[in-house]
């Protein structure tokens, strides 16, 4: 292990950020105003992840009062309390800069649902052959008559 790797390991924060580009996230940021501290939530779509190790960053974009706002957060920042993934978006790119030109519903991405439900097996119908009549369906069985219980000697 090199000296740089040991230094990075000492300063890295293991928050367990498991999100990808295209995900809608809530970033809980610690804000200090004077002596007071509070947590502010920045909600938006991750449009970029960059770097690695201590210098890894991600950019989150949201629309506020018809204006696009982008904010870049360091992955290992002590001011990031947690990152909640609200929904996972399906993308084929690592940089979603094309979302900057879009507004409204055009900024939505397809959602990745958890696991796919298993498909029901298809039932194939038998084809009727030309000139051959199908056999009539069997008549349903008559319902069984109710069975009466006979009293036993113990009663």
C-alpha positions, 0 to 999 in steps of 0.5 A, a space after each residue: 500500500 502506497 503512502 497516498 493510499 494510506 492517507 486517503 484511507 485515513 480521511 475517507 468516510 464510509 457513508 455507504 453511498 450506493 447510487 448511480 447517475 440518473 437516480 433521484 436523491 435527497 442529500 442531507 447537508 449539515 449547514 452551520 450558521 454562526 453557532 447553530 447547526 441544521 440539516 438541509 435537504 437538497 433533492 434532485 437528479 444525479 447528473 454526474 459522478 467524477 473522480 475517485 478516492 478522496 476527490 470523488 464528487 457527484 453533481 445533483 440538479 433540480 429545478 427551483 422556480 423555473 431555474 435549474 440549480 446544480 450543486 456538486 458535493 464531495 463524496 467524503 465530505 463530513 458535512 454530508 449526513 446521508 444520501 437517500 435514493 428516492 428512485 433509480 433512473 435508467 440511463 445509458 450515459 455517465 453524464 446527463 448534461 442533456 437534461 440542462 436543455 429540458 424542462 418539465 416532464 421532459 426531464 424525467 427518466 425511466 425508472 428501474 423497478 427492483 426485480 422483475 416479477 416472473 412471467 406467467 407461462 403462456 398457454 397455447 391453444 390447439 389449432 383446429 385442423 381443416 375438415 376435422 370436427 373437434 370432439 364435444 367437451 365432456 359434460 360436467 359431473 353431477 354434484 354429489 348428494 350430501 352424505 347423512 351421518 348415521 348416529 353411533 351407539 355412543 351418542 
